[in-house]
């Protein structure tokens, strides 16, 4: 399914536990699989573009919108999640929310020079191993490595 969507921001209400959706943006460059990561706004950690479910949107569309807003990329989004990871989302007031993040692979076909959160985030392409080393969450690290191995096995190099 191709997505070039830019939905108006309608996040679900904040909860004490939550589901979020993330895009795993990737491309094949010079025979190498590369993963795009962005920095979080507050802590500047390397993460996948992710966010809360959007009202009226299926999970892959929510993930595609996050990729467009946070990283300025769009392309071919897989309909089914490739996996998930868990993390604690920390709020400025010191509280935290346990989140489960569904991950959807996004084959990037378009990369914008300007996008909604360009001034708030940095984006960078990494090899699979570099991307796995750059993220803090162990489950996310494993998902990136698993995705890279599956892509390589499928001949996507």
Buried (B, 14 or more C-beta within 10 A) or exposed (E): EEBEBEBEEEEBEEEEEBBBBBBBBBBEEEEEBBBBBBBBEEEEEBBBBBBBBBEEBEBBBBBBBBBBBBBBBBBEBBEEBBBBBEBEBEEEEEEEBEBEBBBBBBBBEEBEEEBBBBEEBEBBBBBBEBBBEBBEBEBBBEBBBBBBEEBEEEEEE
